[in-house]
Amino acid sequence: MRITGGTVRGRKLAALKGAGEIIRPTSDRVREALFNILGQKLVNSKILDLYAGTGALGIEALSRGAELVVFVDQSREAAQLIQANLQTCFPKPKASFLHQRLPTPHIRRLLDKKVSPKITFDVIFMDPPYRQGLAEHTLHMIADAHLLAPKAVIIVEEHRSVELPEHIGTLLQKDHRQYGETAIWIYDTTAEKRGNNTT
């Protein structure tokens, strides 16, 4: 597992051996495709990385110009992995870690208390354990929690067999792509839904 672009492109990241479904990192292929879609959206952005796992998505965002990443995961192993991977890539990373089970109705209050009051995010990554219904519940959490900066986007990674709604609250699905067994959904609060793409 390596960083696919930006200032630390090619840097190898650690993964937890034997973690299985507990910590399942996004593949390099899917991550590279995703960041190519986001492009300059990442520059100077604030990122929320939910179900962060190894931290690969948030760390790659930092490599590609993000201003700040907040990692959220319920696993203490994930916290240790993210810390190790950040130290591998950046001497002084602009990042925070929130140890928390997701989804939670208290995410706004926790962020205000432990990160920064009224912080909002330009990009939210969500990579929950596959086929457990967590993606849709977490989208509802995001829609209700006042987490989004203007023109924010939400990226959901799930198994291709999962169906997610076209809209949840103010969130609108604008793109859906498949990469093998993995699928990516992109939501925002402004764009009209375009045609689906399959890779």
Sequence and secondary structure as in RCSB ss.txt:
>XXXX:A:sequence
MRITGGTVRGRKLAALKGAGEIIRPTSDRVREALFNILGQKLVNSKILDLYAGTGALGIEALSRGAELVVFVDQS
REAAQLIQANLQTCFPKPKASFLHQRLPTPHIRRLLDKKVSPKITFDVIFMDPPYRQGLAEHTLHMIADAHLLAP
KAVIIVEEHRSVELPEHIGTLLQKDHRQYGETAIWIYDTTAEKRGNNTT
>XXXX:A:secstr
 B  SSTTTT B    TT TTSS    HHHHHHHHHHHGGGGTT EEEEES TT HHHHHHHHTT SEEEEEES 
HHHHHHHHHHHHHH SS  EEEEE  SS TTHHHHHHHHT TT  EEEEEE   TTSSHHHHHHHHHHHTT EEE
EEEEEEEEETT    SEETTEEEEEEEEETTEEEEEEESS         
